[in-house]
């Protein structure tokens, strides 16, 4: 098996993280971006970035 081929547990972890990103992105879009909600949006984007960075490092 090639080194870059994901195994089933890794596939499931990736799918789980992709679902989290989708939910977080939907939540960020639902906010109206008033002053207090901008901070929440920034936090959500930070979490999405952390999840994405984890997979980039593993690639």
Secondary structure, 3 states (H helix, E strand, C coil): CCCCCCCHHHHHHHHHHHHHHHHHHHHHHHCCCCHHHHHHHHHHHHHHHHHHHHHHHHC
